[in-house]
Amino acid sequence: MHVYEGAIANNTFHGVKDTYGPGDIAVLAPPEQPYSGRVYNARYNVMMMDSHLLNQDVDVEPSGAPVRLTGHRPHSPAAAGQLKRHIAHLRDQVLCDPILREEPLIASVGAQMLAASMLAAFPHSARTDADAQDRNDAHCLTLRRALAYIDDHAQEPITIADIAAAAHVTARALQYAFRRYLDSTPTADLRWVRLAHAHRELQAADPGTGATVTGIAARWGFHQPSRFAAAYRAAYGALPSHSLHT
């Protein structure tokens, strides 16, 4: 929930009681729990998200319980600001664009970005540090399996959890392997592979058939045209529009 004006007072659930005013962003209540509160001349947005999305990029608790948020307010103003920007972008730029919102990869990338922003903003129960077993599993074979899976499934809405399962390791071990051998992340490699696919499609496309940079970029999960253009130019030394018309 993001409050723009007014107040939501005495918001109460599961032992939490708090009041939110202009600029505050917070967890209103977990979806499975009852809550109560009073709205005073407030203007606010409420975002609902499937809690299973929190488990796509991180590992579950030692007990096997799903990852959960353990605090109802962001742990810092900077984290809150980043989350607000991500939500605003998805709401105002992605969901309002008929081309973007219909692409499966855009939905997948957007959901993963939102879940990652939530985990970055709020205290949570996920284990993020690699333990001894994870470090032992983060070997070359793990990396090769992950890279092969990414290459074979880049056109699908895959997650870190999917890649880790294909490599037969935990998400922590997967991320540790990418840091150890490539000084990178599985997400960055997936983005690079999708950029290469977009590059090849732009080169092969015929503008006369209605092909556009925006449409091709969206098909490969890129929902921010300016960032796509910048990444494309850095990789290929030209703007994507130039590749489409040559």
N, C-alpha and C positions, 0 to 999 in steps of 0.2 A: 504494500500500500504506500502511495506517495501523496502526501497532503500538500495542497497548494494554498489554501486559505481556510480560516476558521479553525476548529479543533475537533478532535475525536477523543473524548474524555473517558476515563475509567474503562479503557479497553482491557477486558479480563479474560484470561484463559489459563488453565492448568497452572495456577499459582503465580501467574504474571498479571500485574496490574499497572498500566501505564497510560499516559496521555500524550497525544501527538498533535503538533501544531505545524504551521507553514514551514515547508522545506524538509520535514521529517519523512524518512522512508523506513518502513519496519514491516515485520511479519505480523499481519493482523491476527492470524491464528492458524495452526496446522489444520488441514482440511477435515481430518477425522475427529477434531475436538470441538466441543461447543464453546461459544464465547459470547460476551455481552459488552456493550459500550453505549455511549451517548454521542450523537453527532450534533455539533453546535455550528450552524451556518457554515458548514464545511464544503469545500470543493476538493475532490480527491479522486485518484484513480486506484482501482484494485486490479491486480494482475493475479491470475490463477495459473499454476504450473503443476504438471504431474510430478509427484515427488520422485518417481523412478528415474527421471532425467538426472538427478543428482548422482546416480550410481554409474553413469555411462563413462565417466572419465577418471574415476577414482575407485579405490578398493573398499569393500564393506568392512564393518567392524570385525574384530576377532571372533565375536559370537556369531557372525553371519547375519546380523541384523542390518537392514538397509541403512545407508547414510542418512543422517538427519541433521537439521539445523539445531544447534544447542543454545542459540541466543536469538532474541527477537529484534535487536537493533544492530546495525552495522558496527564493526569494531573500530572504524575510523571515518572521519569526514571524507577523506580521499576515496575510500572504498565505496562509500555511499554515493559520491559524485559519479564514479565510474559506472555503477549499477544504474543510476538514473539515466545516464547518457545511452547506455545499451538498450534500456527499455524504450526510451524515446525514439531511438533509431529504428528498432523493430516495429514500433507502433506507427510512426509517422512516415517512414521511408520504405519499409519492406511490405508490411501488411496492406498499405494503401496502394501499392503498385500491382496491377493485375498480372504483369509479366512475372514479377518476382514471386509473388505469393503462391503461384501455381506450380513452381518448380520443386520437385522432391528434395533436391540437394539444398536448396535455399531453406526449406523448412527444417532440414536436419542441421545445417550449419547454424541457423538462427537459434534453434533449441539448445544446441551445445554451447553456443556463446552465452545464452541466458543462464544456463545451469552453471557454467564456469564463473560467470559474474556473481551469481548468488553465493557460490562457495568461496569466492574471493572476498565478498563483502561481509558475510555473516560467520560467526563461530560455528563449527560443525564437527561431526564425529569421525570424518573420514581419516584414514591413515594415509599419510603422504610421504613419509620418509622410508626409503628402502632399508630393509633389514638385511641380515647376513644372507638369508636364503635368496632374497631378491637380487642382491649383488652377485651371488653365485650363479643365478639364472640369467644374468644380463651378459650373455656371451655372444660370440659372432653368429652362431646358429640362430639364436633368438632374433637377432637383427635381420638376418637373411630371410627368415620366415615372415617377419613383419613387413619387410620391404616388398616381398613377393605378393603378400596378401593385399597391400595397398595398391600395387600395380594392377592386380587382377580385379580389384573391386572399387577403383576410384570413382566409377560412375554411379555407385550405390551410396545410400545414406549411412555409411559406416561410422562407428564410434571408436574411441580408445579401447573400450571394453571388447569390442569385436576383434580389433587388431591383436590385443593381448591374448584373447582366447585362441586365435589362429596360431599364435606363436607359443601357446601352451605355457604362459607365464602370467603373473599378476600385472596389473596396470603399472604398479610401481617399478617392477623389474623391467618392463617394456620401456618406460620413460628413462630409467637409469641406463639401459643399453644405448638408447639414442644419444644421451648426453655423453656417455663414455666414448663411443666410437665416431659419432658424427657432430658432436657439440650442437645438437639440434633437438627437436621434439617430433613425436609421431604426427602431431597436428601440422607442424611446419612442412614435413615431408609430404603429407597428403595434399596440402595446399599447393606445393610445388608440382606434384604429379598432375593435379587437376589443371594447373596453369599451363602445363605442357600440352594437355589434351585440348584446352581452349585455343592454344596457339595453332595447333595443327588444324583444328576446325575452322579457325579464322582464315588460314591460308587456303583451305580447300573450298570455302564457301563462295557462292555467287551472289553478290549484292542484288542482282536483278531478280532473285527469287524471294527477296524480302528479308534475307539474313541481316541481322544487326549485331553490333558489338554487345549491346545490353542483353539481347536474347541469348547469345552464345555464352557470355560470361555467367549469366544466371543459370544456364543449363549445367555449368560446372561449379555452382555453389558460390559465386562471387556476387554479393548483393550491394557492394559499395563501388559504384563506377569509378570514382576518383582513385580509390586504393587499388582497384584492378588495373587501371591504366598505369599507375605508378609502378606496381609490381611487374607488369608486362614490359614496360619500357626498361626497367632495370635488368630484366632477364634477357630481352631480345633486342634492345637498342632501338626500338621504334614504338610508336603508339599502336594500340590494337586496331584503330581505324585504318592505319596505313596497311597493315597486314591484310585487312579485309578487302581493300581495294586494289591490291597489287596482284 
